[in-house]
């Protein structure tokens, strides 16, 4: 399940999300350009996720917000009991905390 969230400051759809189920046999891609947060949930026993980036990967520039933040309201196709999170995702801030950070202003509509 692939998700994109509009994080662009001043966008009329800021905080709105789009999600779709994709399988290798579908040959689907989800294009989420700069200004959109991306996330995924693996619904099968195995998965391969590939990200295309617009620049060289810089882990110091990463940020994020909680996968289950009620202000965004992503309707994940999993129950919370089925979710296994990385340490990074377990420590994620809220959507409102992210919006309060100066770097959130770098993504402008």
C-alpha positions as a printed Julia matrix, in Angstrom:
109×3 Matrix{Float64}:
  0.0     0.0     0.0
  1.69    3.18   -1.22
  0.84    6.61    0.22
  1.64   10.23   -0.63
  0.73   13.21    1.58
  0.79   16.83    0.39
  3.15   18.72    2.74
  3.45   21.93    0.67
  3.06   25.14    2.65
  0.13   27.14    1.26
 -1.34   24.26   -0.73
 -5.13   23.96   -0.6
 -4.62   20.19   -0.25
 -1.88   20.33    2.41
 -2.34   17.38    4.74
 -4.45   15.43    2.24
 -3.32   11.94    1.31
 -3.62    9.51   -1.57
 -3.04    5.78   -1.34
 -3.17    2.76   -3.58
 -2.5    -0.95   -3.42
  0.15   -2.07   -5.87
  1.67   -5.43   -6.78
  4.56   -6.31   -9.06
  2.08   -7.81  -11.51
  0.21   -4.46  -11.72
  3.25   -2.55  -13.02
  2.02    0.48  -11.06
  4.15    3.31   -9.73
  3.2     6.16   -7.43
  4.85    9.43   -8.38
  5.18   11.69   -5.35
  7.4    14.67   -6.21
  9.17   17.0    -3.79
  6.55   18.5    -1.52
  4.9    15.16   -0.82
  5.69   12.8     2.04
  5.79    9.14    1.09
  5.05    6.01    3.02
  4.12    2.4     2.53
  2.75   -0.66    4.24
  3.71   -4.14    3.1
  0.59   -6.32    2.83
  2.35   -9.51    1.76
  5.04  -11.76    3.22
  7.69  -10.15    0.98
  8.04   -6.85   -0.82
 10.57   -4.85   -2.75
 10.24   -1.07   -2.57
 12.25    1.2    -4.82
 12.47    4.96   -4.38
 13.64    7.28   -7.11
 15.15   10.45   -5.69
 15.69   13.89   -7.2
 19.07   14.24   -5.51
 21.72   12.22   -3.7
 20.26   10.49   -0.64
 20.98   12.46    2.53
 19.79   10.76    5.72
 20.43   13.96    7.71
 17.71   15.64    5.64
 15.06   13.06    6.49
 12.08   13.88    8.6
  8.58   12.57    8.96
  5.44   12.36   11.0
  3.44    9.59   12.6
  1.89    7.03   10.29
 -1.32    7.08   12.33
 -1.6    10.82   12.96
 -5.33   11.6    13.26
 -4.87   15.03   11.64
 -3.9    13.25    8.4
 -6.19   10.24    8.84
 -4.61    7.8     6.4
 -6.86    4.77    6.07
 -4.24    2.04    6.15
 -5.47   -1.43    5.16
 -4.06   -2.91    8.38
 -5.2    -2.87   11.97
 -2.8    -1.27   14.47
 -2.1    -4.74   15.9
 -0.76   -5.86   12.49
  1.67   -2.94   12.16
  5.4    -3.4    12.69
  7.34   -0.11   12.69
 11.0     0.76   12.32
 12.66    2.52   15.26
 12.62    5.74   13.25
  8.86    5.48   12.66
  8.23    4.63   16.31
  9.9     7.93   17.27
  8.11   10.04   14.63
  6.62   13.39   15.56
  3.04   14.47   15.06
  1.87   16.3    11.93
  1.44   19.51   13.98
  4.97   19.19   15.38
  6.34   18.75   11.89
  4.43   21.82   10.63
  5.95   23.88   13.46
  9.5    23.07   12.31
 11.24   25.63   10.07
 12.08   23.01    7.44
  8.38   22.44    6.77
  8.35   25.9     5.19
 10.81   24.76    2.5
  8.05   22.95    0.61
  5.97   25.74   -0.91
  2.91   25.43   -3.13
